[in-house]
């Protein structure tokens, strides 16, 4: 597909058609690199729970890990199916 390089402020850019973005899963931000004279644009794939463990440790260190519903027992949590 041939596309035009357009002036965008002090930069230049290419408009990427929405179906192409959807086809490769690009939305929000992307990783942009130049390799061997080729511009590569790739989706950034992150773990949805990235950082949760660190946040939980930080919360516990601050004393903020008290049960929100102390009257609700969690003794049968291992039997719950999500």
C-alpha beads as a LAMMPS data file, in Angstrom:
LAMMPS data file: protein, C-alpha beads

82 atoms
81 bonds

1 atom types
1 bond types

-500.0 500.0 xlo xhi
-500.0 500.0 ylo yhi
-500.0 500.0 zlo zhi

Masses

1 110.0

Atoms # bond

1 1 1 0.000 0.000 0.000
2 1 1 1.384 3.354 -0.972
3 1 1 0.819 6.143 1.550
4 1 1 1.668 9.835 1.579
5 1 1 4.075 11.295 4.103
6 1 1 2.398 14.407 5.492
7 1 1 3.653 17.397 7.404
8 1 1 2.329 17.404 10.988
9 1 1 3.544 20.466 12.842
10 1 1 7.345 20.325 12.918
11 1 1 7.265 16.590 12.171
12 1 1 6.050 14.357 9.393
13 1 1 3.746 11.388 9.617
14 1 1 1.763 8.710 7.877
15 1 1 -1.945 8.095 8.412
16 1 1 -2.534 4.402 9.022
17 1 1 -5.999 3.147 8.019
18 1 1 -8.134 1.909 10.929
19 1 1 -8.560 -1.641 9.493
20 1 1 -4.780 -2.071 9.393
21 1 1 -4.433 -0.902 13.001
22 1 1 -7.158 -3.338 14.044
23 1 1 -5.550 -6.177 12.090
24 1 1 -2.326 -5.933 14.110
25 1 1 -3.937 -4.906 17.401
26 1 1 -2.523 -1.382 17.562
27 1 1 -4.315 1.113 19.794
28 1 1 -3.135 3.742 22.238
29 1 1 0.645 3.497 22.148
30 1 1 3.082 1.545 19.998
31 1 1 6.767 0.653 19.850
32 1 1 8.525 2.479 16.992
33 1 1 12.005 1.385 15.842
34 1 1 14.256 1.602 12.809
35 1 1 16.033 -1.628 11.829
36 1 1 18.102 -2.096 8.707
37 1 1 16.542 0.967 7.081
38 1 1 12.976 -0.162 7.800
39 1 1 10.539 1.609 10.140
40 1 1 8.814 -0.937 12.404
41 1 1 5.670 -0.149 14.373
42 1 1 4.630 -2.865 16.809
43 1 1 1.895 -3.124 19.416
44 1 1 3.086 -2.966 23.005
45 1 1 1.870 -6.115 24.737
46 1 1 1.721 -5.854 28.498
47 1 1 0.625 -8.293 31.133
48 1 1 -2.753 -7.014 32.401
49 1 1 -1.624 -7.626 35.996
50 1 1 1.807 -6.080 35.562
51 1 1 2.884 -4.362 38.781
52 1 1 0.173 -5.879 40.991
53 1 1 2.643 -7.827 43.161
54 1 1 4.795 -4.747 43.782
55 1 1 1.711 -2.683 44.608
56 1 1 0.491 -5.339 47.063
57 1 1 3.881 -5.416 48.821
58 1 1 3.944 -1.621 49.030
59 1 1 0.399 -1.558 50.415
60 1 1 1.248 -4.207 53.028
61 1 1 4.363 -2.284 54.102
62 1 1 2.183 0.795 54.667
63 1 1 -0.297 -1.200 56.743
64 1 1 -3.023 -0.856 54.153
65 1 1 -3.670 -4.561 53.667
66 1 1 -6.363 -4.973 56.328
67 1 1 -9.428 -6.877 55.134
68 1 1 -12.003 -4.607 53.535
69 1 1 -14.841 -6.857 54.692
70 1 1 -13.511 -8.432 57.908
71 1 1 -16.886 -10.045 58.661
72 1 1 -16.775 -12.098 55.434
73 1 1 -14.801 -15.302 55.827
74 1 1 -12.492 -16.470 53.079
75 1 1 -12.125 -20.031 54.342
76 1 1 -13.821 -21.463 51.230
77 1 1 -12.010 -19.309 48.682
78 1 1 -10.100 -22.310 47.360
79 1 1 -13.422 -23.840 46.239
80 1 1 -14.573 -20.775 44.307
81 1 1 -14.599 -21.079 40.531
82 1 1 -14.192 -17.890 38.521

Bonds

1 1 1 2
2 1 2 3
3 1 3 4
4 1 4 5
5 1 5 6
6 1 6 7
7 1 7 8
8 1 8 9
9 1 9 10
10 1 10 11
11 1 11 12
12 1 12 13
13 1 13 14
14 1 14 15
15 1 15 16
16 1 16 17
17 1 17 18
18 1 18 19
19 1 19 20
20 1 20 21
21 1 21 22
22 1 22 23
23 1 23 24
24 1 24 25
25 1 25 26
26 1 26 27
27 1 27 28
28 1 28 29
29 1 29 30
30 1 30 31
31 1 31 32
32 1 32 33
33 1 33 34
34 1 34 35
35 1 35 36
36 1 36 37
37 1 37 38
38 1 38 39
39 1 39 40
40 1 40 41
41 1 41 42
42 1 42 43
43 1 43 44
44 1 44 45
45 1 45 46
46 1 46 47
47 1 47 48
48 1 48 49
49 1 49 50
50 1 50 51
51 1 51 52
52 1 52 53
53 1 53 54
54 1 54 55
55 1 55 56
56 1 56 57
57 1 57 58
58 1 58 59
59 1 59 60
60 1 60 61
61 1 61 62
62 1 62 63
63 1 63 64
64 1 64 65
65 1 65 66
66 1 66 67
67 1 67 68
68 1 68 69
69 1 69 70
70 1 70 71
71 1 71 72
72 1 72 73
73 1 73 74
74 1 74 75
75 1 75 76
76 1 76 77
77 1 77 78
78 1 78 79
79 1 79 80
80 1 80 81
81 1 81 82
